[in-house]
Amino acid sequence: MHRLYQLKKVQKLLLATNNPGKFRELKEILPKKIKYFKPKDFRLREPVENGKTFKSNAKIKSLYAAKRTGLVCISDDSGLEVDALSKKPGIYSARWAGPTKNFDIAIKKVFNLLKKKKKKIKFKS
């Protein structure tokens, strides 16, 4: 965030996410005068995310999209880390959700593993 001041010169920005919620959240915190693009605006496929951390996967997505479009690009990566499961699924959260990226599938896997370990879980807000 310390370099956000450099965005004053940017007129177009590619937000490398296919998640509509993340796209909206990023737009809300960034300058309003910039024209924002999504990967599908350029028919970009998702790159192979083979990093070992969330940060490295975000970098892979951002560089991939920037190289293919010539635009300044930002990205993120996130996932669910469960302490009782040794931080799993972690960077593999989307893979746990299957090809349709169905979050319910991933959560069912988490619950089943926790049940096998006889661990209790509850969500707090």
The first five atom37 places (N, CA, C, CB, O) and aatype in JSON, in Angstrom:
{
  "aatype": [12, 8, 1, 10, 18, 5, 10, 11, 11, 19, 5, 11, 10, 10, 10, 0, 16, 2, 2, 14, 7, 11, 13, 1, 6, 10, 11, 6, 9, 10, 14, 11, 11, 9, 11, 18, 13, 11, 14, 11, 3, 13, 1, 10, 1, 6, 14, 19, 6, 2, 7, 11, 16, 13, 11, 15, 2, 0, 11, 9, 11, 15, 10, 18, 0, 0, 11, 1, 16, 7, 10, 19, 4, 9, 15, 3, 3, 15, 7, 10, 6, 19, 3, 0, 10, 15, 11, 11, 14, 7, 9, 18, 15, 0, 1, 17, 0, 7, 14, 16, 11, 2, 13, 3, 9, 0, 9, 11, 11, 19, 13, 2, 10, 10, 11, 11, 11, 11, 11, 11, 9, 11, 13, 11, 15],
  "atom_mask": [
    [1, 1, 1, 1, 1],
    [1, 1, 1, 1, 1],
    [1, 1, 1, 1, 1],
    [1, 1, 1, 1, 1],
    [1, 1, 1, 1, 1],
    [1, 1, 1, 1, 1],
    [1, 1, 1, 1, 1],
    [1, 1, 1, 1, 1],
    [1, 1, 1, 1, 1],
    [1, 1, 1, 1, 1],
    [1, 1, 1, 1, 1],
    [1, 1, 1, 1, 1],
    [1, 1, 1, 1, 1],
    [1, 1, 1, 1, 1],
    [1, 1, 1, 1, 1],
    [1, 1, 1, 1, 1],
    [1, 1, 1, 1, 1],
    [1, 1, 1, 1, 1],
    [1, 1, 1, 1, 1],
    [1, 1, 1, 1, 1],
    [1, 1, 1, 0, 1],
    [1, 1, 1, 1, 1],
    [1, 1, 1, 1, 1],
    [1, 1, 1, 1, 1],
    [1, 1, 1, 1, 1],
    [1, 1, 1, 1, 1],
    [1, 1, 1, 1, 1],
    [1, 1, 1, 1, 1],
    [1, 1, 1, 1, 1],
    [1, 1, 1, 1, 1],
    [1, 1, 1, 1, 1],
    [1, 1, 1, 1, 1],
    [1, 1, 1, 1, 1],
    [1, 1, 1, 1, 1],
    [1, 1, 1, 1, 1],
    [1, 1, 1, 1, 1],
    [1, 1, 1, 1, 1],
    [1, 1, 1, 1, 1],
    [1, 1, 1, 1, 1],
    [1, 1, 1, 1, 1],
    [1, 1, 1, 1, 1],
    [1, 1, 1, 1, 1],
    [1, 1, 1, 1, 1],
    [1, 1, 1, 1, 1],
    [1, 1, 1, 1, 1],
    [1, 1, 1, 1, 1],
    [1, 1, 1, 1, 1],
    [1, 1, 1, 1, 1],
    [1, 1, 1, 1, 1],
    [1, 1, 1, 1, 1],
    [1, 1, 1, 0, 1],
    [1, 1, 1, 1, 1],
    [1, 1, 1, 1, 1],
    [1, 1, 1, 1, 1],
    [1, 1, 1, 1, 1],
    [1, 1, 1, 1, 1],
    [1, 1, 1, 1, 1],
    [1, 1, 1, 1, 1],
    [1, 1, 1, 1, 1],
    [1, 1, 1, 1, 1],
    [1, 1, 1, 1, 1],
    [1, 1, 1, 1, 1],
    [1, 1, 1, 1, 1],
    [1, 1, 1, 1, 1],
    [1, 1, 1, 1, 1],
    [1, 1, 1, 1, 1],
    [1, 1, 1, 1, 1],
    [1, 1, 1, 1, 1],
    [1, 1, 1, 1, 1],
    [1, 1, 1, 0, 1],
    [1, 1, 1, 1, 1],
    [1, 1, 1, 1, 1],
    [1, 1, 1, 1, 1],
    [1, 1, 1, 1, 1],
    [1, 1, 1, 1, 1],
    [1, 1, 1, 1, 1],
    [1, 1, 1, 1, 1],
    [1, 1, 1, 1, 1],
    [1, 1, 1, 0, 1],
    [1, 1, 1, 1, 1],
    [1, 1, 1, 1, 1],
    [1, 1, 1, 1, 1],
    [1, 1, 1, 1, 1],
    [1, 1, 1, 1, 1],
    [1, 1, 1, 1, 1],
    [1, 1, 1, 1, 1],
    [1, 1, 1, 1, 1],
    [1, 1, 1, 1, 1],
    [1, 1, 1, 1, 1],
    [1, 1, 1, 0, 1],
    [1, 1, 1, 1, 1],
    [1, 1, 1, 1, 1],
    [1, 1, 1, 1, 1],
    [1, 1, 1, 1, 1],
    [1, 1, 1, 1, 1],
    [1, 1, 1, 1, 1],
    [1, 1, 1, 1, 1],
    [1, 1, 1, 0, 1],
    [1, 1, 1, 1, 1],
    [1, 1, 1, 1, 1],
    [1, 1, 1, 1, 1],
    [1, 1, 1, 1, 1],
    [1, 1, 1, 1, 1],
    [1, 1, 1, 1, 1],
    [1, 1, 1, 1, 1],
    [1, 1, 1, 1, 1],
    [1, 1, 1, 1, 1],
    [1, 1, 1, 1, 1],
    [1, 1, 1, 1, 1],
    [1, 1, 1, 1, 1],
    [1, 1, 1, 1, 1],
    [1, 1, 1, 1, 1],
    [1, 1, 1, 1, 1],
    [1, 1, 1, 1, 1],
    [1, 1, 1, 1, 1],
    [1, 1, 1, 1, 1],
    [1, 1, 1, 1, 1],
    [1, 1, 1, 1, 1],
    [1, 1, 1, 1, 1],
    [1, 1, 1, 1, 1],
    [1, 1, 1, 1, 1],
    [1, 1, 1, 1, 1],
    [1, 1, 1, 1, 1],
    [1, 1, 1, 1, 1],
    [1, 1, 1, 1, 1]
  ],
  "atom_positions": [
    [[0.82, -1.19, 0.0], [0.0, 0.0, 0.0], [0.86, 1.26, 0.0], [-0.93, 0.0, 1.2], [0.38, 2.33, -0.37]],
    [[2.12, 1.16, 0.4], [2.95, 2.34, 0.5], [3.23, 2.98, -0.86], [4.24, 2.0, 1.17], [3.65, 4.13, -0.92]],
    [[2.99, 2.26, -1.93], [3.22, 2.81, -3.27], [1.93, 3.19, -3.97], [3.97, 1.81, -4.12], [1.93, 3.46, -5.17]],
    [[0.84, 3.21, -3.24], [-0.45, 3.54, -3.84], [-0.46, 4.93, -4.45], [-1.53, 3.43, -2.8], [-1.2, 5.2, -5.39]],
    [[0.37, 5.82, -3.92], [0.43, 7.17, -4.47], [0.82, 7.16, -5.94], [1.41, 8.02, -3.68], [0.47, 8.08, -6.68]],
    [[1.53, 6.14, -6.39], [1.92, 6.04, -7.79], [0.73, 5.79, -8.69], [2.96, 4.94, -7.97], [0.82, 6.0, -9.9]],
    [[-0.38, 5.34, -8.15], [-1.57, 5.1, -8.94], [-2.18, 6.39, -9.49], [-2.6, 4.37, -8.12], [-3.06, 6.34, -10.35]],
    [[-1.72, 7.53, -9.01], [-2.24, 8.8, -9.51], [-2.02, 8.94, -11.0], [-1.58, 9.97, -8.77], [-2.8, 9.6, -11.68]],
    [[-0.97, 8.33, -11.52], [-0.64, 8.42, -12.94], [-1.32, 7.33, -13.78], [0.86, 8.33, -13.12], [-1.37, 7.43, -15.0]],
    [[-1.84, 6.32, -13.14], [-2.45, 5.19, -13.83], [-3.87, 5.55, -14.25], [-2.45, 3.92, -12.94], [-4.66, 6.05, -13.45]],
    [[-4.2, 5.28, -15.52], [-5.54, 5.56, -16.02], [-6.36, 4.28, -16.21], [-5.46, 6.33, -17.34], [-7.59, 4.31, -16.18]],
    [[-5.65, 3.16, -16.41], [-6.3, 1.86, -16.61], [-5.6, 0.85, -15.71], [-6.24, 1.41, -18.1], [-4.38, 0.88, -15.54]],
    [[-6.39, -0.03, -15.14], [-5.84, -1.02, -14.22], [-6.59, -2.33, -14.38], [-5.91, -0.51, -12.76], [-7.82, -2.36, -14.4]],
    [[-5.84, -3.41, -14.49], [-6.42, -4.74, -14.58], [-6.4, -5.36, -13.19], [-5.66, -5.63, -15.61], [-5.35, -5.49, -12.57]],
    [[-7.58, -5.75, -12.71], [-7.69, -6.44, -11.43], [-7.82, -7.93, -11.75], [-8.93, -5.92, -10.59], [-8.87, -8.4, -12.18]],
    [[-6.73, -8.66, -11.54], [-6.65, -10.06, -11.97], [-7.37, -10.98, -11.01], [-5.2, -10.49, -12.12], [-6.75, -11.73, -10.26]],
    [[-8.7, -10.91, -11.05], [-9.52, -11.83, -10.27], [-10.77, -12.15, -11.08], [-9.89, -11.22, -8.88], [-11.32, -11.29, -11.77]],
    [[-11.21, -13.38, -10.98], [-12.46, -13.78, -11.62], [-13.58, -13.85, -10.6], [-12.3, -15.12, -12.33], [-14.69, -14.3, -10.9]],
    [[-13.29, -13.41, -9.38], [-14.27, -13.41, -8.31], [-14.95, -12.04, -8.28], [-13.59, -13.73, -6.93], [-14.31, -11.04, -7.96]],
    [[-16.25, -11.97, -8.61], [-16.94, -10.68, -8.66], [-16.88, -9.91, -7.33], [-18.38, -10.89, -9.05], [-16.79, -8.69, -7.32]],
    [[-16.94, -10.63, -6.22], [-16.87, -9.98, -4.92], [-15.52, -9.33, -4.67], [0.0, 0.0, 0.0], [-15.45, -8.2, -4.19]],
    [[-14.45, -10.04, -5.0], [-13.11, -9.48, -4.83], [-12.91, -8.28, -5.76], [-12.04, -10.55, -5.11], [-12.32, -7.28, -5.36]],
    [[-13.41, -8.4, -7.0], [-13.29, -7.3, -7.94], [-13.95, -6.04, -7.37], [-13.92, -7.67, -9.3], [-13.37, -4.96, -7.41]],
    [[-15.14, -6.21, -6.86], [-15.9, -5.09, -6.28], [-15.16, -4.49, -5.08], [-17.31, -5.56, -5.86], [-15.06, -3.27, -4.96]],
    [[-14.65, -5.35, -4.2], [-13.93, -4.89, -3.02], [-12.68, -4.09, -3.4], [-13.54, -6.08, -2.13], [-12.4, -3.05, -2.8]],
    [[-11.94, -4.58, -4.37], [-10.74, -3.87, -4.8], [-11.09, -2.51, -5.39], [-9.96, -4.71, -5.83], [-10.44, -1.51, -5.09]],
    [[-12.11, -2.48, -6.23], [-12.53, -1.2, -6.83], [-12.93, -0.19, -5.76], [-13.7, -1.42, -7.8], [-12.68, 1.01, -5.91]],
    [[-13.54, -0.66, -4.69], [-14.01, 0.24, -3.63], [-12.87, 0.94, -2.9], [-14.84, -0.54, -2.64], [-13.05, 2.06, -2.41]],
    [[-11.71, 0.3, -2.81], [-10.6, 0.91, -2.06], [-9.6, 1.63, -2.95], [-9.88, -0.15, -1.27], [-8.68, 2.28, -2.45]],
    [[-9.77, 1.53, -4.25], [-8.84, 2.17, -5.19], [-9.44, 3.46, -5.74], [-8.48, 1.2, -6.35], [-10.65, 3.68, -5.64]],
    [[-8.6, 4.32, -6.33], [-9.09, 5.6, -6.87], [-10.23, 5.42, -7.87], [-7.94, 6.35, -7.54], [-10.21, 4.51, -8.7]],
    [[-11.22, 6.27, -7.79], [-12.43, 6.18, -8.62], [-12.17, 6.59, -10.08], [-13.52, 7.07, -8.04], [-12.9, 6.15, -10.97]],
    [[-11.16, 7.4, -10.33], [-10.94, 7.92, -11.68], [-10.31, 6.91, -12.64], [-10.07, 9.15, -11.61], [-10.21, 7.16, -13.84]],
    [[-9.88, 5.78, -12.12], [-9.22, 4.76, -12.94], [-10.27, 3.88, -13.6], [-8.25, 3.9, -12.09], [-11.3, 3.56, -13.0]],
    [[-10.01, 3.48, -14.86], [-10.88, 2.52, -15.55], [-10.36, 1.12, -15.21], [-10.89, 2.76, -17.12], [-9.19, 0.81, -15.43]],
    [[-11.25, 0.3, -14.69], [-10.86, -1.04, -14.23], [-11.31, -2.12, -15.21], [-11.46, -1.33, -12.85], [-12.39, -2.04, -15.79]],
    [[-10.44, -3.11, -15.38], [-10.72, -4.23, -16.27], [-10.64, -5.54, -15.5], [-9.74, -4.24, -17.45], [-9.98, -5.64, -14.46]],
    [[-11.32, -6.55, -16.03], [-11.3, -7.9, -15.5], [-10.56, -8.79, -16.5], [-12.75, -8.44, -15.24], [-10.44, -8.42, -17.67]],
    [[-10.05, -9.94, -16.07], [-9.39, -10.85, -17.0], [-10.28, -11.25, -18.18], [-8.94, -12.1, -16.26], [-9.79, -11.4, -19.3]],
    [[-11.58, -11.42, -17.94], [-12.46, -11.83, -19.03], [-12.61, -10.74, -20.09], [-13.82, -12.22, -18.48], [-13.0, -11.05, -21.22]],
    [[-12.31, -9.48, -19.76], [-12.34, -8.41, -20.76], [-11.31, -8.66, -21.86], [-12.08, -7.05, -20.09], [-11.42, -8.14, -22.97]],
    [[-10.29, -9.47, -21.54], [-9.23, -9.79, -22.49], [-9.19, -11.28, -22.82], [-7.87, -9.35, -21.93], [-8.24, -11.77, -23.43]],
    [[-10.22, -11.98, -22.42], [-10.32, -13.44, -22.61], [-9.08, -14.16, -22.06], [-10.48, -13.77, -24.1], [-8.57, -15.1, -22.67]],
    [[-8.63, -13.71, -20.91], [-7.46, -14.34, -20.28], [-7.88, -15.59, -19.52], [-6.75, -13.35, -19.34], [-8.88, -15.59, -18.8]],
    [[-7.12, -16.62, -19.69], [-7.31, -17.83, -18.89], [-6.62, -17.63, -17.56], [-6.77, -19.1, -19.63], [-5.78, -16.75, -17.41]],
    [[-6.97, -18.45, -16.61], [-6.27, -18.4, -15.32], [-4.92, -19.09, -15.47], [-7.13, -19.05, -14.19], [-4.85, -20.18, -16.04]],
    [[-3.86, -18.48, -14.97], [-2.55, -19.15, -15.05], [-2.47, -20.29, -14.05], [-1.41, -18.14, -14.8], [-3.28, -20.39, -13.13]],
    [[-1.48, -21.14, -14.23], [-1.22, -22.21, -13.27], [-0.64, -21.55, -12.02], [-0.24, -23.3, -13.86], [0.39, -20.89, -12.07]],
    [[-1.31, -21.75, -10.91], [-0.84, -21.18, -9.64], [-0.03, -22.24, -8.92], [-2.04, -20.69, -8.74], [-0.58, -23.07, -8.19]],
    [[1.26, -22.22, -9.14], [2.12, -23.25, -8.55], [3.07, -22.67, -7.51], [2.91, -23.94, -9.64], [4.11, -23.26, -7.21]],
    [[2.71, -21.52, -6.95], [3.5, -20.94, -5.88], [3.33, -21.71, -4.59], [0.0, 0.0, 0.0], [2.42, -22.54, -4.45]],
    [[4.19, -21.44, -3.65], [4.15, -22.11, -2.35], [3.42, -21.28, -1.29], [5.56, -22.42, -1.88], [3.18, -21.76, -0.18]],
    [[3.08, -20.02, -1.63], [2.41, -19.14, -0.68], [1.3, -18.36, -1.39], [3.43, -18.16, -0.03], [1.25, -18.32, -2.62]],
    [[0.41, -17.76, -0.61], [-0.62, -16.91, -1.19], [0.03, -15.76, -1.96], [-1.57, -16.36, -0.09], [-0.4, -15.4, -3.06]],
    [[1.06, -15.19, -1.37], [1.75, -14.05, -2.0], [2.35, -14.45, -3.36], [2.87, -13.52, -1.07], [2.22, -13.7, -4.33]],
    [[2.98, -15.59, -3.43], [3.6, -16.0, -4.7], [2.54, -16.31, -5.75], [4.5, -17.23, -4.49], [2.75, -16.04, -6.93]],
    [[1.4, -16.87, -5.35], [0.33, -17.12, -6.31], [-0.29, -15.81, -6.82], [-0.76, -18.01, -5.68], [-0.63, -15.7, -7.99]],
    [[-0.43, -14.83, -5.94], [-0.93, -13.53, -6.36], [0.03, -12.89, -7.37], [-1.13, -12.59, -5.14], [-0.4, -12.28, -8.35]],
    [[1.3, -13.04, -7.13], [2.31, -12.5, -8.04], [2.25, -13.2, -9.4], [3.73, -12.65, -7.43], [2.37, -12.55, -10.44]],
    [[2.08, -14.5, -9.4], [1.95, -15.26, -10.64], [0.79, -14.73, -11.46], [1.76, -16.78, -10.35], [0.93, -14.47, -12.66]],
    [[-0.37, -14.55, -10.82], [-1.57, -14.06, -11.53], [-1.36, -12.66, -12.07], [-2.79, -14.08, -10.61], [-1.73, -12.36, -13.2]],
    [[-0.78, -11.81, -11.26], [-0.59, -10.42, -11.65], [0.39, -10.29, -12.83], [-0.09, -9.61, -10.46], [0.11, -9.58, -13.8]],
    [[1.52, -10.96, -12.74], [2.51, -10.88, -13.81], [1.98, -11.51, -15.11], [3.81, -11.58, -13.39], [2.21, -10.98, -16.19]],
    [[1.28, -12.6, -14.99], [0.68, -13.27, -16.15], [-0.24, -12.31, -16.9], [-0.1, -14.53, -15.71], [-0.13, -12.14, -18.12]],
    [[-1.14, -11.68, -16.17], [-2.11, -10.78, -16.79], [-1.45, -9.51, -17.33], [-3.2, -10.41, -15.78], [-1.81, -9.03, -18.4]],
    [[-0.49, -8.98, -16.6], [0.2, -7.76, -17.04], [0.98, -8.01, -18.33], [1.15, -7.25, -15.94], [0.97, -7.18, -19.24]],
    [[1.65, -9.14, -18.41], [2.44, -9.45, -19.61], [1.55, -9.63, -20.84], [3.27, -10.72, -19.39], [1.95, -9.27, -21.94]],
    [[0.37, -10.18, -20.66], [-0.52, -10.44, -21.79], [-1.33, -9.23, -22.23], [-1.44, -11.55, -21.44], [-1.82, -9.19, -23.36]],
    [[-1.48, -8.25, -21.34], [-2.3, -7.09, -21.69], [-1.52, -5.79, -21.8], [-3.39, -6.92, -20.68], [-1.98, -4.84, -22.43]],
    [[-0.35, -5.74, -21.2], [0.42, -4.5, -21.18], [-0.1, -3.49, -20.16], [0.0, 0.0, 0.0], [0.37, -2.36, -20.11]],
    [[-1.07, -3.9, -19.36], [-1.64, -3.0, -18.35], [-1.0, -3.23, -16.99], [-3.15, -3.19, -18.26], [-0.48, -4.32, -16.7]],
    [[-1.04, -2.21, -16.16], [-0.68, -2.38, -14.77], [-1.73, -3.31, -14.17], [-0.6, -0.99, -13.99], [-2.92, -3.17, -14.45]],
    [[-1.29, -4.25, -13.38], [-2.2, -5.28, -12.89], [-1.94, -5.54, -11.42], [-2.05, -6.57, -13.7], [-0.8, -5.58, -10.97]],
    [[-3.03, -5.72, -10.68], [-2.89, -6.17, -9.3], [-3.76, -7.41, -9.11], [-3.3, -5.05, -8.3], [-4.74, -7.62, -9.81]],
    [[-3.36, -8.21, -8.14], [-4.07, -9.45, -7.88], [-3.98, -9.78, -6.4], [-3.51, -10.6, -8.74], [-3.26, -9.13, -5.64]],
    [[-4.71, -10.79, -6.01], [-4.63, -11.29, -4.65], [-4.77, -12.8, -4.7], [-5.72, -10.65, -3.74], [-5.1, -13.38, -5.74]],
    [[-4.52, -13.42, -3.59], [-4.8, -14.84, -3.44], [-5.16, -15.06, -1.98], [-3.57, -15.73, -3.89], [-4.58, -14.45, -1.09]],
    [[-6.11, -15.9, -1.77], [-6.54, -16.17, -0.39], [-7.07, -17.58, -0.3], [-7.62, -15.16, 0.05], [-7.29, -18.25, -1.31]],
    [[-7.26, -18.03, 0.92], [-7.8, -19.36, 1.14], [-8.06, -19.58, 2.6], [0.0, 0.0, 0.0], [-7.83, -18.7, 3.43]],
    [[-8.54, -20.74, 2.9], [-8.9, -21.12, 4.25], [-7.77, -21.93, 4.86], [-10.22, -21.92, 4.27], [-7.32, -22.92, 4.28]],
    [[-7.3, -21.51, 6.04], [-6.29, -22.27, 6.78], [-6.9, -22.7, 8.11], [-4.99, -21.43, 7.0], [-7.33, -21.86, 8.9]],
    [[-6.93, -23.99, 8.35], [-7.52, -24.53, 9.57], [-6.39, -25.07, 10.44], [-8.59, -25.66, 9.26], [-5.7, -26.02, 10.06]],
    [[-6.22, -24.46, 11.6], [-5.12, -24.87, 12.5], [-5.17, -26.36, 12.81], [-5.18, -24.07, 13.8], [-4.13, -27.03, 12.81]],
    [[-6.35, -26.9, 13.09], [-6.48, -28.32, 13.46], [-6.14, -29.25, 12.29], [-7.9, -28.6, 13.94], [-5.97, -30.45, 12.49]],
    [[-6.05, -28.7, 11.09], [-5.69, -29.49, 9.91], [-4.33, -29.08, 9.36], [-6.76, -29.35, 8.8], [-4.07, -29.18, 8.16]],
    [[-3.47, -28.6, 10.24], [-2.11, -28.17, 9.86], [-2.14, -27.12, 8.76], [-1.29, -29.37, 9.39], [-1.36, -27.17, 7.81]],
    [[-3.07, -26.15, 8.9], [-3.22, -25.02, 7.98], [-3.8, -25.4, 6.61], [-1.88, -24.36, 7.78], [-3.78, -24.59, 5.69]],
    [[-4.31, -26.61, 6.48], [-4.94, -27.02, 5.22], [-6.35, -26.47, 5.16], [-4.96, -28.57, 5.07], [-6.93, -26.22, 6.22]],
    [[-6.94, -26.26, 4.02], [-6.39, -26.47, 2.69], [-5.41, -25.39, 2.23], [-7.5, -26.56, 1.72], [-4.68, -25.62, 1.27]],
    [[-5.37, -24.23, 2.88], [-4.38, -23.21, 2.55], [-4.43, -22.79, 1.1], [0.0, 0.0, 0.0], [-5.49, -22.47, 0.56]],
    [[-3.26, -22.8, 0.46], [-3.19, -22.35, -0.95], [-3.94, -23.28, -1.89], [-1.74, -22.24, -1.39], [-4.1, -22.97, -3.07]],
    [[-4.39, -24.43, -1.38], [-5.12, -25.38, -2.22], [-6.64, -25.27, -2.03], [-4.67, -26.79, -1.9], [-7.38, -26.14, -2.47]],
    [[-7.1, -24.21, -1.38], [-8.53, -24.06, -1.08], [-9.39, -24.17, -2.33], [-8.79, -22.72, -0.42], [-10.41, -24.87, -2.31]],
    [[-9.01, -23.52, -3.41], [-9.81, -23.57, -4.64], [-9.82, -24.98, -5.22], [-9.26, -22.58, -5.68], [-10.84, -25.42, -5.76]],
    [[-8.71, -25.68, -5.11], [-8.66, -27.06, -5.63], [-9.58, -27.97, -4.81], [-7.21, -27.6, -5.6], [-10.2, -28.88, -5.36]],
    [[-9.66, -27.72, -3.51], [-10.56, -28.51, -2.67], [-12.0, -28.28, -3.08], [-10.36, -28.15, -1.19], [-12.86, -29.14, -2.86]],
    [[-12.28, -27.14, -3.66], [-13.65, -26.79, -4.08], [-14.0, -27.42, -5.43], [-13.81, -25.28, -4.15], [-15.14, -27.29, -5.88]],
    [[-13.06, -28.08, -6.06], [-13.32, -28.78, -7.32], [-13.35, -27.85, -8.52], [0.0, 0.0, 0.0], [-13.19, -26.63, -8.38]],
    [[-13.54, -28.43, -9.71], [-13.48, -27.65, -10.96], [-14.54, -26.54, -11.04], [-13.65, -28.58, -12.14], [-14.36, -25.55, -11.74]],
    [[-15.64, -26.72, -10.31], [-16.68, -25.69, -10.33], [-16.44, -24.62, -9.26], [-18.07, -26.33, -10.12], [-17.19, -23.65, -9.16]],
    [[-15.39, -24.82, -8.48], [-15.04, -23.91, -7.39], [-16.2, -23.7, -6.43], [-14.58, -22.56, -7.95], [-16.5, -22.58, -6.02]],
    [[-16.84, -24.79, -6.1], [-17.98, -24.78, -5.2], [-17.46, -24.8, -3.76], [-18.92, -25.99, -5.48], [-16.94, -25.81, -3.29]],
    [[-17.61, -23.67, -3.07], [-17.11, -23.53, -1.7], [-17.73, -24.56, -0.77], [-17.39, -22.13, -1.18], [-17.08, -25.01, 0.17]],
    [[-18.98, -24.94, -1.01], [-19.65, -25.94, -0.17], [-18.89, -27.27, -0.19], [-21.1, -26.15, -0.63], [-18.82, -27.96, 0.83]],
    [[-18.34, -27.63, -1.34], [-17.59, -28.88, -1.45], [-16.34, -28.81, -0.57], [-17.19, -29.16, -2.92], [-16.03, -29.76, 0.15]],
    [[-15.63, -27.69, -0.63], [-14.42, -27.53, 0.17], [-14.74, -27.57, 1.66], [-13.72, -26.21, -0.18], [-14.03, -28.21, 2.44]],
    [[-15.8, -26.89, 2.07], [-16.18, -26.87, 3.49], [-16.58, -28.26, 3.97], [-17.35, -25.87, 3.72], [-16.26, -28.64, 5.09]],
    [[-17.28, -29.03, 3.12], [-17.64, -30.4, 3.5], [-16.4, -31.24, 3.73], [-18.52, -31.05, 2.41], [-16.35, -32.05, 4.66]],
    [[-15.38, -31.06, 2.89], [-14.12, -31.79, 3.08], [-13.47, -31.4, 4.41], [-13.14, -31.51, 1.92], [-12.97, -32.26, 5.14]],
    [[-13.49, -30.1, 4.71], [-12.92, -29.62, 5.98], [-13.68, -30.26, 7.16], [-12.99, -28.07, 6.06], [-13.05, -30.79, 8.07]],
    [[-15.01, -30.19, 7.13], [-15.81, -30.77, 8.21], [-15.57, -32.27, 8.36], [-17.29, -30.51, 7.95], [-15.45, -32.77, 9.48]],
    [[-15.48, -32.98, 7.25], [-15.25, -34.43, 7.31], [-13.9, -34.75, 7.93], [-15.34, -35.05, 5.9], [-13.79, -35.67, 8.74]],
    [[-12.87, -34.0, 7.57], [-11.55, -34.23, 8.16], [-11.54, -33.89, 9.65], [-10.49, -33.39, 7.43], [-10.92, -34.6, 10.45]],
    [[-12.23, -32.81, 10.01], [-12.3, -32.45, 11.42], [-13.08, -33.49, 12.23], [-12.95, -31.07, 11.58], [-12.74, -33.79, 13.37]],
    [[-14.12, -34.04, 11.61], [-14.93, -35.07, 12.28], [-14.06, -36.31, 12.54], [-16.18, -35.44, 11.43], [-14.13, -36.91, 13.61]],
    [[-13.25, -36.68, 11.55], [-12.36, -37.84, 11.7], [-11.35, -37.61, 12.82], [-11.63, -38.14, 10.38], [-10.96, -38.54, 13.53]],
    [[-10.91, -36.35, 12.97], [-9.95, -36.02, 14.03], [-10.65, -35.76, 15.36], [-9.12, -34.8, 13.63], [-10.02, -35.48, 16.38]],
    [[-11.98, -35.85, 15.32], [-12.8, -35.58, 16.51], [-12.55, -34.17, 17.05], [-12.52, -36.62, 17.6], [-12.42, -33.97, 18.26]],
    [[-12.48, -33.22, 16.14], [-12.29, -31.81, 16.49], [-13.62, -31.09, 16.33], [-11.2, -31.14, 15.6], [-14.37, -31.34, 15.39]],
    [[-13.91, -30.2, 17.26], [-15.12, -29.4, 17.16], [-14.78, -28.11, 16.41], [-15.7, -29.09, 18.57], [-13.66, -27.6, 16.46]],
    [[-15.78, -27.62, 15.73], [-15.6, -26.38, 14.98], [-16.85, -25.53, 15.12], [-15.28, -26.66, 13.49], [-17.96, -26.05, 15.16]],
    [[-16.65, -24.25, 15.19], [-17.78, -23.33, 15.17], [-17.33, -22.04, 14.51], [-18.33, -23.06, 16.61], [-16.18, -21.61, 14.64]],
    [[-18.26, -21.44, 13.79], [-17.97, -20.17, 13.12], [-18.4, -19.03, 14.03], [-18.69, -20.09, 11.76], [-19.46, -19.08, 14.66]],
    [[-17.59, -18.01, 14.09], [-17.9, -16.82, 14.88], [-17.91, -15.62, 13.95], [-16.87, -16.61, 16.05], [-17.2, -15.59, 12.94]],
    [[-18.71, -14.66, 14.31], [-18.7, -13.43, 13.52], [-18.59, -12.24, 14.44], [-19.98, -13.31, 12.66], [-18.57, -11.1, 13.98]]
  ]
}
